[in-house]
Amino acid sequence: MEDTLQDEAWKDSFDKLLEPRPQLRLLNIIKTNVRASFNLDSSVENSNHSILENDKKAGSEQHILDGCDVLKKFGTSCNSISTPFGKRLGTDLFHCGISPITGMKLDGFGGYTEKPWILNRNTDRVEDFVELHIKKRVCFEVESKNTIETIRNSKKKSDELGIRSSLVLQPGKWRKSLNSWRRTQVVEPTLNRSDNSRLLTARASRQVSPSKGRKSVFLNDCNNIITDYESQVLKHCDQRKPLRFEVVYAPSKMMNTKKIGEGAYGEVFKYTMKRKKRDTRNCDVVLKVIPIEGSTEVNGELQKTFEQILPEILISKKMCSLRLGKNNTTHGYANIYKVSLVKGKYPEHLIKLWESYDEEKESENDHPRIFADDQLFIVLELKFSGEDMSSFKFVNAEQSYYVLQQIMLALAVGEEECQFEHRDLHWGNILIEPTIKKEISYKFHTKDLKVFSKGVKVTIIDYTLSRITIDEFCNFNDLSSDEELFVASGDYQYDIYRLMRDELKNNWASFAPKTNVLWLSYVTAKLIDGVYYKSANTKLHKLYIEKLRTFQSTILSFESATHCAKQVFDLN
């Protein structure tokens, strides 16, 4: 009977659970690194295994980062991942390539216990105060060797997914997260021995300047080459000299002022401007404040010069003027009221609004007090045009379908009037506002066209990367040497940049309206799967989702937004 059954054959699975488990080290099993998720949202794969490779060093030695505390109480590891609000912490919980914990806050996860903008009364040097207390600190790390090698080989191995894994940017506004990545290129740590003590120096953050190709280039095919850019800027501002910042934008002239946004370029405020006495209507105005010509690096970027800001002013005015066109007309671009060149201290009431925004949402920008008393600013006054597409709540897909038609016609008019390519039309650069108008009017090739509004109106903004021809001048942003942008991943948006480069053959001065088609494909994809719908279960919604899918399947066959509009509106 003993030979009929093998040892332990009588035991079922439950009996085996009761047996003690041998330790892994007794089984001689080597544990491999666990791949942690770095997702910024559940729809985008933002994980990077290579970032974890430095865990071998981090496990044996404790790194002390510049400007960061070490959470000694809980050790160097944590069994669970939570999402703390950095403002409430006096220490930093993590240091990693792109923070998986802080969500969209990628630029400078620096904990502190007191307000950094309060000037130390015992500090005599303002420069020390600015450097230590105002500038945002970057306290996370990147596997620098892998990242640099990735960029070097990006052209040869662009079809491999691995080359993009180390640079994952958030969808929408990419410049902030790209600057964060650039500012976290680090030098390997070194060991310093002093007597019997052993100190590990902090990893020295190495500032990586933005690519030299990232600039607005003003080309001219004739002999009238502009050399005095400052006078040209003043001309377009209708000024003879810079105005005093605190006088032009005094609190008494601005009602209901608040900060509503920010970017690498600067700050965005909104206020209510009261009309003339006879006109009881008030108008909401957006202020886009851009520092220029200063030596202080702002938000990880060098300040723009007069030469670089002039094309942006020209493009903004040109696109706004399309609402007055004779043969082609659209109201689909930002309505610019005024451009001003101002000088002086940042107004105190705007600083307080910046601080309130920082308390509520934790600003990623540097504090306005970093600017000198003679700092120059360009201030664009624009009509408030609603919220961006990424946060807008659509009723259903019928509404978004006609939003797409508005965008298409706006791009087509731009192509016909001034060889316009937006080149950065992600959903953060599309504003949507309610309207009581039932139809939105356009003129295209002298023909009057109307598009159902379905209660909303679209405005296209931000021409930083745009290409346009104005008179004999071609204005564009030369990205030919900006490799980082083209190895980024994290969203379909970053595939569009690579497709644009292929379409242009890296010649960013050329006119290739196919780039507008690429962005229409991106917008359509977001309208299908990315935006929020209030009534997603209705038959009407499902009908128009299918229409969007059908359009998405054919959009890339068109050569331009003009070609696309002619087909959709049967204008051939």
ZAKOLVO-98084 format. One record per residue (C-alpha): residue number from 1; residue in three letters; x, y, z. Coordinates in steps of 0.1 Angstrom, whole numbers. Layout:
% residues N
<NUM; "Ala"; <X; Y; Z>>
...
This chain:
% residues 572
<1; "Met"; <0; 0; 0>>
<2; "Glu"; <29; 23; 6>>
<3; "Asp"; <41; 19; -30>>
<4; "Thr"; <7; 28; -45>>
<5; "Leu"; <8; 65; -36>>
<6; "Gln"; <36; 90; -40>>
<7; "Asp"; <46; 112; -12>>
<8; "Glu"; <21; 140; -6>>
<9; "Ala"; <-1; 128; -34>>
<10; "Trp"; <-30; 126; -10>>
<11; "Lys"; <-28; 163; -2>>
<12; "Asp"; <-52; 187; -20>>
<13; "Ser"; <-45; 223; -28>>
<14; "Phe"; <-58; 236; 5>>
<15; "Asp"; <-35; 213; 25>>
<16; "Lys"; <-6; 226; 5>>
<17; "Leu"; <-14; 262; 15>>
<18; "Leu"; <-9; 253; 51>>
<19; "Glu"; <27; 243; 45>>
<20; "Pro"; <54; 269; 53>>
<21; "Arg"; <69; 285; 23>>
<22; "Pro"; <107; 284; 18>>
<23; "Gln"; <123; 318; 16>>
<24; "Leu"; <134; 330; -19>>
<25; "Arg"; <171; 331; -9>>
<26; "Leu"; <169; 294; -1>>
<27; "Leu"; <156; 287; -36>>
<28; "Asn"; <184; 307; -52>>
<29; "Ile"; <158; 328; -71>>
<30; "Ile"; <171; 362; -83>>
<31; "Lys"; <144; 389; -81>>
<32; "Thr"; <143; 413; -110>>
<33; "Asn"; <133; 449; -110>>
<34; "Val"; <96; 455; -109>>
<35; "Arg"; <83; 478; -137>>
<36; "Ala"; <64; 506; -120>>
<37; "Ser"; <37; 526; -136>>
<38; "Phe"; <44; 562; -145>>
<39; "Asn"; <11; 569; -161>>
<40; "Leu"; <-2; 605; -160>>
<41; "Asp"; <-36; 592; -169>>
<42; "Ser"; <-51; 558; -175>>
<43; "Ser"; <-54; 563; -212>>
<44; "Val"; <-17; 570; -219>>
<45; "Glu"; <12; 546; -214>>
<46; "Asn"; <39; 567; -196>>
<47; "Ser"; <59; 539; -181>>
<48; "Asn"; <97; 537; -184>>
<49; "His"; <116; 506; -172>>
<50; "Ser"; <150; 522; -178>>
<51; "Ile"; <144; 549; -152>>
<52; "Leu"; <144; 521; -126>>
<53; "Glu"; <179; 508; -135>>
<54; "Asn"; <196; 532; -110>>
<55; "Asp"; <178; 515; -81>>
<56; "Lys"; <208; 493; -75>>
<57; "Lys"; <229; 523; -64>>
<58; "Ala"; <200; 540; -47>>
<59; "Gly"; <194; 510; -25>>
<60; "Ser"; <228; 510; -9>>
<61; "Glu"; <234; 547; -6>>
<62; "Gln"; <212; 576; 4>>
<63; "His"; <211; 605; -20>>
<64; "Ile"; <208; 640; -6>>
<65; "Leu"; <193; 663; -33>>
<66; "Asp"; <200; 700; -36>>
<67; "Gly"; <170; 719; -22>>
<68; "Cys"; <152; 687; -10>>
<69; "Asp"; <148; 670; 23>>
<70; "Val"; <151; 633; 29>>
<71; "Leu"; <122; 615; 46>>
<72; "Lys"; <142; 598; 72>>
<73; "Lys"; <113; 588; 94>>
<74; "Phe"; <99; 564; 68>>
<75; "Gly"; <132; 552; 54>>
<76; "Thr"; <141; 552; 17>>
<77; "Ser"; <112; 531; 4>>
<78; "Cys"; <75; 531; 6>>
<79; "Asn"; <51; 502; 2>>
<80; "Ser"; <22; 522; -12>>
<81; "Ile"; <19; 551; -35>>
<82; "Ser"; <-4; 580; -27>>
<83; "Thr"; <-9; 614; -42>>
<84; "Pro"; <1; 641; -17>>
<85; "Phe"; <-3; 678; -23>>
<86; "Gly"; <32; 692; -23>>
<87; "Lys"; <21; 725; -7>>
<88; "Arg"; <13; 707; 26>>
<89; "Leu"; <45; 688; 28>>
<90; "Gly"; <78; 700; 43>>
<91; "Thr"; <97; 673; 26>>
<92; "Asp"; <100; 655; -7>>
<93; "Leu"; <88; 619; -9>>
<94; "Phe"; <103; 609; -43>>
<95; "His"; <130; 615; -67>>
<96; "Cys"; <125; 600; -102>>
<97; "Gly"; <127; 609; -138>>
<98; "Ile"; <92; 621; -144>>
<99; "Ser"; <72; 622; -112>>
<100; "Pro"; <45; 594; -112>>
<101; "Ile"; <29; 609; -81>>
<102; "Thr"; <24; 645; -87>>
<103; "Gly"; <3; 641; -118>>
<104; "Met"; <7; 671; -141>>
<105; "Lys"; <31; 689; -118>>
<106; "Leu"; <64; 679; -135>>
<107; "Asp"; <83; 711; -129>>
<108; "Gly"; <100; 714; -96>>
<109; "Phe"; <85; 692; -69>>
<110; "Gly"; <101; 711; -41>>
<111; "Gly"; <86; 709; -7>>
<112; "Tyr"; <87; 738; 17>>
<113; "Thr"; <70; 748; 49>>
<114; "Glu"; <68; 786; 44>>
<115; "Lys"; <59; 809; 16>>
<116; "Pro"; <90; 812; -6>>
<117; "Trp"; <82; 847; -18>>
<118; "Ile"; <84; 863; 17>>
<119; "Leu"; <117; 882; 17>>
<120; "Asn"; <141; 874; 46>>
<121; "Arg"; <145; 906; 64>>
<122; "Asn"; <180; 896; 74>>
<123; "Thr"; <191; 890; 38>>
<124; "Asp"; <209; 920; 23>>
<125; "Arg"; <214; 905; -12>>
<126; "Val"; <183; 903; -33>>
<127; "Glu"; <201; 880; -57>>
<128; "Asp"; <205; 854; -29>>
<129; "Phe"; <168; 857; -21>>
<130; "Val"; <158; 853; -58>>
<131; "Glu"; <180; 823; -63>>
<132; "Leu"; <171; 805; -30>>
<133; "His"; <135; 813; -25>>
<134; "Ile"; <118; 823; -57>>
<135; "Lys"; <132; 801; -85>>
<136; "Lys"; <114; 768; -87>>
<137; "Arg"; <137; 739; -77>>
<138; "Val"; <139; 707; -97>>
<139; "Cys"; <144; 678; -74>>
<140; "Phe"; <138; 647; -95>>
<141; "Glu"; <163; 627; -116>>
<142; "Val"; <167; 611; -150>>
<143; "Glu"; <189; 582; -161>>
<144; "Ser"; <211; 607; -179>>
<145; "Lys"; <233; 583; -198>>
<146; "Asn"; <203; 564; -213>>
<147; "Thr"; <186; 597; -221>>
<148; "Ile"; <215; 613; -239>>
<149; "Glu"; <222; 581; -258>>
<150; "Thr"; <186; 579; -268>>
<151; "Ile"; <187; 614; -283>>
<152; "Arg"; <219; 607; -302>>
<153; "Asn"; <204; 576; -318>>
<154; "Ser"; <169; 590; -324>>
<155; "Lys"; <174; 596; -362>>
<156; "Lys"; <186; 561; -368>>
<157; "Lys"; <162; 543; -346>>
<158; "Ser"; <130; 564; -348>>
<159; "Asp"; <109; 533; -354>>
<160; "Glu"; <119; 517; -321>>
<161; "Leu"; <96; 524; -292>>
<162; "Gly"; <125; 523; -268>>
<163; "Ile"; <140; 555; -279>>
<164; "Arg"; <110; 575; -267>>
<165; "Ser"; <105; 558; -234>>
<166; "Ser"; <128; 581; -215>>
<167; "Leu"; <110; 614; -225>>
<168; "Val"; <73; 612; -218>>
<169; "Leu"; <55; 645; -220>>
<170; "Gln"; <20; 653; -208>>
<171; "Pro"; <-7; 658; -234>>
<172; "Gly"; <-15; 693; -245>>
<173; "Lys"; <10; 720; -233>>
<174; "Trp"; <43; 703; -239>>
<175; "Arg"; <68; 731; -233>>
<176; "Lys"; <66; 730; -195>>
<177; "Ser"; <72; 693; -192>>
<178; "Leu"; <100; 694; -219>>
<179; "Asn"; <117; 722; -200>>
<180; "Ser"; <114; 701; -168>>
<181; "Trp"; <131; 672; -186>>
<182; "Arg"; <158; 695; -199>>
<183; "Arg"; <164; 709; -164>>
<184; "Thr"; <169; 675; -149>>
<185; "Gln"; <199; 664; -169>>
<186; "Val"; <223; 655; -141>>
<187; "Val"; <260; 649; -135>>
<188; "Glu"; <268; 615; -119>>
<189; "Pro"; <274; 618; -81>>
<190; "Thr"; <310; 617; -67>>
<191; "Leu"; <322; 606; -33>>
<192; "Asn"; <341; 630; -11>>
<193; "Arg"; <361; 616; 18>>
<194; "Ser"; <368; 639; 48>>
<195; "Asp"; <387; 624; 77>>
<196; "Asn"; <368; 592; 87>>
<197; "Ser"; <334; 605; 74>>
<198; "Arg"; <320; 596; 40>>
<199; "Leu"; <297; 621; 24>>
<200; "Leu"; <277; 616; -8>>
<201; "Thr"; <275; 649; -27>>
<202; "Ala"; <242; 659; -42>>
<203; "Arg"; <237; 653; -78>>
<204; "Ala"; <245; 686; -95>>
<205; "Ser"; <217; 697; -117>>
<206; "Arg"; <230; 707; -151>>
<207; "Gln"; <209; 733; -169>>
<208; "Val"; <202; 724; -205>>
<209; "Ser"; <194; 754; -226>>
<210; "Pro"; <166; 751; -251>>
<211; "Ser"; <176; 741; -285>>
<212; "Lys"; <191; 768; -306>>
<213; "Gly"; <166; 759; -333>>
<214; "Arg"; <137; 769; -311>>
<215; "Lys"; <133; 805; -322>>
<216; "Ser"; <112; 826; -345>>
<217; "Val"; <131; 833; -377>>
<218; "Phe"; <122; 864; -397>>
<219; "Leu"; <130; 858; -434>>
<220; "Asn"; <130; 884; -462>>
<221; "Asp"; <134; 878; -499>>
<222; "Cys"; <138; 915; -507>>
<223; "Asn"; <164; 941; -498>>
<224; "Asn"; <143; 958; -470>>
<225; "Ile"; <158; 938; -441>>
<226; "Ile"; <146; 949; -407>>
<227; "Thr"; <175; 956; -383>>
<228; "Asp"; <158; 978; -356>>
<229; "Tyr"; <134; 953; -341>>
<230; "Glu"; <127; 974; -311>>
<231; "Ser"; <113; 1003; -332>>
<232; "Gln"; <92; 979; -351>>
<233; "Val"; <77; 965; -319>>
<234; "Leu"; <69; 1000; -307>>
<235; "Lys"; <53; 1007; -340>>
<236; "His"; <29; 978; -337>>
<237; "Cys"; <22; 989; -301>>
<238; "Asp"; <14; 1024; -313>>
<239; "Gln"; <40; 1037; -288>>
<240; "Arg"; <71; 1058; -289>>
<241; "Lys"; <86; 1044; -257>>
<242; "Pro"; <78; 1017; -231>>
<243; "Leu"; <50; 1025; -207>>
<244; "Arg"; <51; 1021; -170>>
<245; "Phe"; <37; 986; -161>>
<246; "Glu"; <21; 996; -128>>
<247; "Val"; <4; 1026; -143>>
<248; "Val"; <-10; 1010; -175>>
<249; "Tyr"; <-24; 981; -155>>
<250; "Ala"; <-33; 998; -122>>
<251; "Pro"; <-59; 981; -100>>
<252; "Ser"; <-84; 1009; -106>>
<253; "Lys"; <-85; 1001; -143>>
<254; "Met"; <-92; 964; -138>>
<255; "Met"; <-122; 947; -123>>
<256; "Asn"; <-126; 911; -112>>
<257; "Thr"; <-90; 903; -120>>
<258; "Lys"; <-77; 868; -115>>
<259; "Lys"; <-49; 846; -129>>
<260; "Ile"; <-64; 819; -151>>
<261; "Gly"; <-34; 802; -166>>
<262; "Glu"; <3; 801; -173>>
<263; "Gly"; <29; 789; -198>>
<264; "Ala"; <66; 788; -203>>
<265; "Tyr"; <62; 822; -220>>
<266; "Gly"; <47; 839; -189>>
<267; "Glu"; <14; 845; -171>>
<268; "Val"; <-22; 848; -182>>
<269; "Phe"; <-47; 870; -163>>
<270; "Lys"; <-83; 878; -169>>
<271; "Tyr"; <-101; 910; -159>>
<272; "Thr"; <-133; 929; -168>>
<273; "Met"; <-129; 961; -187>>
<274; "Lys"; <-157; 985; -183>>
<275; "Arg"; <-169; 1001; -215>>
<276; "Lys"; <-177; 1037; -221>>
<277; "Lys"; <-204; 1054; -200>>
<278; "Arg"; <-230; 1050; -227>>
<279; "Asp"; <-223; 1013; -231>>
<280; "Thr"; <-233; 994; -200>>
<281; "Arg"; <-218; 961; -212>>
<282; "Asn"; <-186; 949; -197>>
<283; "Cys"; <-160; 930; -216>>
<284; "Asp"; <-138; 901; -203>>
<285; "Val"; <-102; 906; -214>>
<286; "Val"; <-73; 882; -212>>
<287; "Leu"; <-38; 896; -205>>
<288; "Lys"; <-9; 875; -218>>
<289; "Val"; <23; 889; -200>>
<290; "Ile"; <56; 879; -217>>
<291; "Pro"; <90; 891; -203>>
<292; "Ile"; <115; 901; -230>>
<293; "Glu"; <151; 912; -234>>
<294; "Gly"; <161; 903; -199>>
<295; "Ser"; <192; 883; -188>>
<296; "Thr"; <173; 863; -162>>
<297; "Glu"; <162; 829; -173>>
<298; "Val"; <125; 825; -167>>
<299; "Asn"; <106; 792; -163>>
<300; "Gly"; <136; 773; -177>>
<301; "Glu"; <138; 794; -208>>
<302; "Leu"; <158; 824; -221>>
<303; "Gln"; <137; 855; -225>>
<304; "Lys"; <126; 863; -260>>
<305; "Thr"; <143; 892; -278>>
<306; "Phe"; <126; 920; -298>>
<307; "Glu"; <136; 900; -329>>
<308; "Gln"; <118; 869; -316>>
<309; "Ile"; <87; 885; -303>>
<310; "Leu"; <80; 907; -334>>
<311; "Pro"; <69; 877; -356>>
<312; "Glu"; <45; 866; -329>>
<313; "Ile"; <29; 900; -327>>
<314; "Leu"; <27; 901; -365>>
<315; "Ile"; <11; 867; -367>>
<316; "Ser"; <-14; 875; -339>>
<317; "Lys"; <-25; 907; -357>>
<318; "Lys"; <-27; 890; -391>>
<319; "Met"; <-48; 861; -379>>
<320; "Cys"; <-71; 884; -361>>
<321; "Ser"; <-75; 905; -393>>
<322; "Leu"; <-90; 875; -412>>
<323; "Arg"; <-124; 884; -397>>
<324; "Leu"; <-122; 914; -421>>
<325; "Gly"; <-111; 896; -453>>
<326; "Lys"; <-127; 901; -486>>
<327; "Asn"; <-124; 867; -503>>
<328; "Asn"; <-118; 846; -472>>
<329; "Thr"; <-132; 854; -438>>
<330; "Thr"; <-132; 837; -404>>
<331; "His"; <-137; 847; -367>>
<332; "Gly"; <-119; 815; -357>>
<333; "Tyr"; <-87; 831; -344>>
<334; "Ala"; <-80; 850; -313>>
<335; "Asn"; <-94; 886; -313>>
<336; "Ile"; <-65; 908; -302>>
<337; "Tyr"; <-75; 942; -288>>
<338; "Lys"; <-41; 957; -280>>
<339; "Val"; <-4; 951; -278>>
<340; "Ser"; <17; 970; -252>>
<341; "Leu"; <54; 973; -244>>
<342; "Val"; <57; 980; -207>>
<343; "Lys"; <86; 984; -183>>
<344; "Gly"; <91; 983; -146>>
<345; "Lys"; <81; 963; -115>>
<346; "Tyr"; <55; 937; -117>>
<347; "Pro"; <22; 953; -103>>
<348; "Glu"; <17; 943; -67>>
<349; "His"; <-19; 933; -73>>
<350; "Leu"; <-9; 909; -101>>
<351; "Ile"; <17; 894; -78>>
<352; "Lys"; <-9; 887; -51>>
<353; "Leu"; <-31; 871; -78>>
<354; "Trp"; <-1; 849; -88>>
<355; "Glu"; <4; 839; -52>>
<356; "Ser"; <-33; 830; -48>>
<357; "Tyr"; <-31; 809; -79>>
<358; "Asp"; <1; 793; -65>>
<359; "Glu"; <-17; 785; -32>>
<360; "Glu"; <-46; 769; -50>>
<361; "Lys"; <-31; 751; -79>>
<362; "Glu"; <7; 752; -72>>
<363; "Ser"; <22; 772; -100>>
<364; "Glu"; <50; 757; -121>>
<365; "Asn"; <63; 791; -130>>
<366; "Asp"; <89; 813; -113>>
<367; "His"; <77; 840; -90>>
<368; "Pro"; <72; 874; -106>>
<369; "Arg"; <96; 890; -81>>
<370; "Ile"; <125; 875; -99>>
<371; "Phe"; <122; 904; -124>>
<372; "Ala"; <144; 935; -121>>
<373; "Asp"; <128; 969; -117>>
<374; "Asp"; <137; 978; -154>>
<375; "Gln"; <123; 946; -169>>
<376; "Leu"; <105; 949; -202>>
<377; "Phe"; <72; 930; -209>>
<378; "Ile"; <50; 925; -240>>
<379; "Val"; <14; 925; -229>>
<380; "Leu"; <-12; 911; -253>>
<381; "Glu"; <-48; 920; -246>>
<382; "Leu"; <-71; 894; -261>>
<383; "Lys"; <-108; 887; -260>>
<384; "Phe"; <-117; 860; -235>>
<385; "Ser"; <-128; 830; -256>>
<386; "Gly"; <-138; 803; -231>>
<387; "Glu"; <-120; 772; -219>>
<388; "Asp"; <-98; 748; -238>>
<389; "Met"; <-111; 717; -255>>
<390; "Ser"; <-94; 694; -230>>
<391; "Ser"; <-116; 706; -201>>
<392; "Phe"; <-148; 715; -220>>
<393; "Lys"; <-178; 694; -214>>
<394; "Phe"; <-196; 687; -247>>
<395; "Val"; <-233; 679; -248>>
<396; "Asn"; <-229; 651; -273>>
<397; "Ala"; <-209; 642; -305>>
<398; "Glu"; <-232; 662; -327>>
<399; "Gln"; <-219; 693; -310>>
<400; "Ser"; <-182; 682; -313>>
<401; "Tyr"; <-188; 673; -350>>
<402; "Tyr"; <-196; 709; -358>>
<403; "Val"; <-168; 721; -337>>
<404; "Leu"; <-145; 701; -360>>
<405; "Gln"; <-161; 718; -390>>
<406; "Gln"; <-154; 752; -375>>
<407; "Ile"; <-117; 743; -370>>
<408; "Met"; <-114; 729; -405>>
<409; "Leu"; <-128; 761; -421>>
<410; "Ala"; <-106; 784; -399>>
<411; "Leu"; <-75; 765; -410>>
<412; "Ala"; <-86; 765; -447>>
<413; "Val"; <-91; 803; -446>>
<414; "Gly"; <-57; 807; -431>>
<415; "Glu"; <-41; 786; -458>>
<416; "Glu"; <-57; 806; -486>>
<417; "Glu"; <-51; 840; -472>>
<418; "Cys"; <-15; 837; -458>>
<419; "Gln"; <-2; 802; -463>>
<420; "Phe"; <-8; 795; -426>>
<421; "Glu"; <1; 763; -408>>
<422; "His"; <-6; 762; -371>>
<423; "Arg"; <18; 733; -364>>
<424; "Asp"; <8; 729; -327>>
<425; "Leu"; <-30; 725; -327>>
<426; "His"; <-33; 703; -297>>
<427; "Trp"; <-65; 705; -276>>
<428; "Gly"; <-50; 731; -252>>
<429; "Asn"; <-48; 756; -281>>
<430; "Ile"; <-85; 752; -291>>
<431; "Leu"; <-109; 774; -270>>
<432; "Ile"; <-146; 768; -268>>
<433; "Glu"; <-172; 793; -255>>
<434; "Pro"; <-210; 793; -255>>
<435; "Thr"; <-228; 813; -281>>
<436; "Ile"; <-265; 822; -288>>
<437; "Lys"; <-259; 823; -325>>
<438; "Lys"; <-273; 793; -344>>
<439; "Glu"; <-248; 795; -372>>
<440; "Ile"; <-211; 806; -375>>
<441; "Ser"; <-204; 825; -407>>
<442; "Tyr"; <-174; 821; -430>>
<443; "Lys"; <-163; 833; -465>>
<444; "Phe"; <-143; 808; -484>>
<445; "His"; <-132; 815; -520>>
<446; "Thr"; <-157; 844; -521>>
<447; "Lys"; <-185; 820; -512>>
<448; "Asp"; <-205; 825; -480>>
<449; "Leu"; <-206; 794; -458>>
<450; "Lys"; <-225; 787; -426>>
<451; "Val"; <-218; 760; -400>>
<452; "Phe"; <-243; 750; -373>>
<453; "Ser"; <-229; 762; -339>>
<454; "Lys"; <-249; 738; -317>>
<455; "Gly"; <-244; 764; -290>>
<456; "Val"; <-206; 768; -291>>
<457; "Lys"; <-180; 789; -309>>
<458; "Val"; <-143; 779; -315>>
<459; "Thr"; <-112; 801; -313>>
<460; "Ile"; <-77; 789; -322>>
<461; "Ile"; <-48; 803; -302>>
<462; "Asp"; <-10; 802; -297>>
<463; "Tyr"; <10; 807; -329>>
<464; "Thr"; <44; 799; -313>>
<465; "Leu"; <53; 771; -338>>
<466; "Ser"; <31; 785; -366>>
<467; "Arg"; <43; 792; -402>>
<468; "Ile"; <28; 822; -421>>
<469; "Thr"; <36; 844; -451>>
<470; "Ile"; <29; 881; -446>>
<471; "Asp"; <36; 902; -477>>
<472; "Glu"; <71; 892; -487>>
<473; "Phe"; <80; 878; -454>>
<474; "Cys"; <79; 842; -442>>
<475; "Asn"; <77; 837; -405>>
<476; "Phe"; <83; 803; -390>>
<477; "Asn"; <98; 785; -360>>
<478; "Asp"; <129; 765; -370>>
<479; "Leu"; <127; 731; -352>>
<480; "Ser"; <153; 714; -374>>
<481; "Ser"; <177; 709; -345>>
<482; "Asp"; <152; 703; -317>>
<483; "Glu"; <156; 666; -313>>
<484; "Glu"; <140; 663; -279>>
<485; "Leu"; <105; 672; -291>>
<486; "Phe"; <106; 645; -318>>
<487; "Val"; <116; 616; -294>>
<488; "Ala"; <89; 624; -269>>
<489; "Ser"; <60; 601; -263>>
<490; "Gly"; <29; 600; -241>>
<491; "Asp"; <1; 610; -266>>
<492; "Tyr"; <-8; 609; -303>>
<493; "Gln"; <1; 646; -302>>
<494; "Tyr"; <38; 637; -302>>
<495; "Asp"; <34; 614; -332>>
<496; "Ile"; <21; 644; -351>>
<497; "Tyr"; <53; 663; -345>>
<498; "Arg"; <73; 634; -361>>
<499; "Leu"; <48; 632; -390>>
<500; "Met"; <52; 670; -395>>
<501; "Arg"; <89; 667; -397>>
<502; "Asp"; <87; 639; -423>>
<503; "Glu"; <62; 659; -443>>
<504; "Leu"; <84; 690; -443>>
<505; "Lys"; <116; 670; -447>>
<506; "Asn"; <129; 691; -418>>
<507; "Asn"; <127; 723; -438>>
<508; "Trp"; <105; 744; -415>>
<509; "Ala"; <104; 774; -438>>
<510; "Ser"; <85; 755; -466>>
<511; "Phe"; <47; 757; -469>>
<512; "Ala"; <32; 722; -465>>
<513; "Pro"; <-5; 725; -456>>
<514; "Lys"; <-6; 688; -451>>
<515; "Thr"; <5; 696; -415>>
<516; "Asn"; <-29; 711; -409>>
<517; "Val"; <-45; 679; -420>>
<518; "Leu"; <-23; 660; -395>>
<519; "Trp"; <-36; 682; -367>>
<520; "Leu"; <-72; 677; -379>>
<521; "Ser"; <-66; 640; -376>>
<522; "Tyr"; <-54; 645; -340>>
<523; "Val"; <-84; 667; -331>>
<524; "Thr"; <-108; 641; -346>>
<525; "Ala"; <-92; 614; -325>>
<526; "Lys"; <-96; 635; -293>>
<527; "Leu"; <-132; 642; -301>>
<528; "Ile"; <-138; 604; -305>>
<529; "Asp"; <-120; 592; -274>>
<530; "Gly"; <-106; 621; -254>>
<531; "Val"; <-132; 647; -246>>
<532; "Tyr"; <-160; 645; -221>>
<533; "Tyr"; <-197; 640; -232>>
<534; "Lys"; <-227; 647; -210>>
<535; "Ser"; <-251; 625; -231>>
<536; "Ala"; <-229; 597; -243>>
<537; "Asn"; <-257; 570; -244>>
<538; "Thr"; <-281; 587; -268>>
<539; "Lys"; <-287; 575; -303>>
<540; "Leu"; <-278; 610; -316>>
<541; "His"; <-244; 609; -299>>
<542; "Lys"; <-237; 574; -313>>
<543; "Leu"; <-247; 585; -348>>
<544; "Tyr"; <-223; 614; -348>>
<545; "Ile"; <-195; 593; -332>>
<546; "Glu"; <-198; 571; -363>>
<547; "Lys"; <-196; 602; -385>>
<548; "Leu"; <-164; 612; -367>>
<549; "Arg"; <-150; 577; -371>>
<550; "Thr"; <-158; 578; -408>>
<551; "Phe"; <-141; 612; -412>>
<552; "Gln"; <-111; 600; -393>>
<553; "Ser"; <-106; 570; -417>>
<554; "Thr"; <-104; 594; -447>>
<555; "Ile"; <-88; 626; -433>>
<556; "Leu"; <-52; 617; -441>>
<557; "Ser"; <-60; 613; -478>>
<558; "Phe"; <-64; 651; -481>>
<559; "Glu"; <-35; 674; -489>>
<560; "Ser"; <-46; 705; -470>>
<561; "Ala"; <-74; 719; -449>>
<562; "Thr"; <-86; 736; -481>>
<563; "His"; <-89; 703; -499>>
<564; "Cys"; <-107; 688; -470>>
<565; "Ala"; <-132; 718; -467>>
<566; "Lys"; <-140; 716; -504>>
<567; "Gln"; <-149; 679; -501>>
<568; "Val"; <-169; 683; -469>>
<569; "Phe"; <-188; 713; -481>>
<570; "Asp"; <-190; 701; -517>>
<571; "Leu"; <-173; 731; -532>>
<572; "Asn"; <-155; 714; -561>>
